[in-house]
């Protein structure tokens, strides 16, 4: 089965090579090799049952309770993996604002990391 991260194309406006940077992941700390500034995306606020929230692009990729990828825009009423277990998305707010987003390239086999304590999938290829 093809994962959604294999089908999405990110458009980057700037790519910064990193050295000596690490990011927290479900399997420990891993190196970050690049910081990638994207084109402007609409900002969505994802609100969780726990009270936690995160502001992301509509096509930001989370990992659900079963290990499958899910777009932020499609995550309503889905339990997502977090640093402290699963947490249910109870509200998705389209903010009607557009901003450049930032994506990290994590040097790990599964390409996942914690963003605001929520398991997210990162870019696996660098491209403009």
Buried (B, 14 or more C-beta within 10 A) or exposed (E): EEEBBEEBEBEBEEBEEBEEEBBEBBEEEBBBBBBBEBEEBBBBBBBBEBEBBBBBBBBBBBBBBEEEBBBBBEBEEBBBBBEEEBBBBBEBEEEEEEEEBEBBBBBBEBBBBBBBBBBBBBBEEBEE
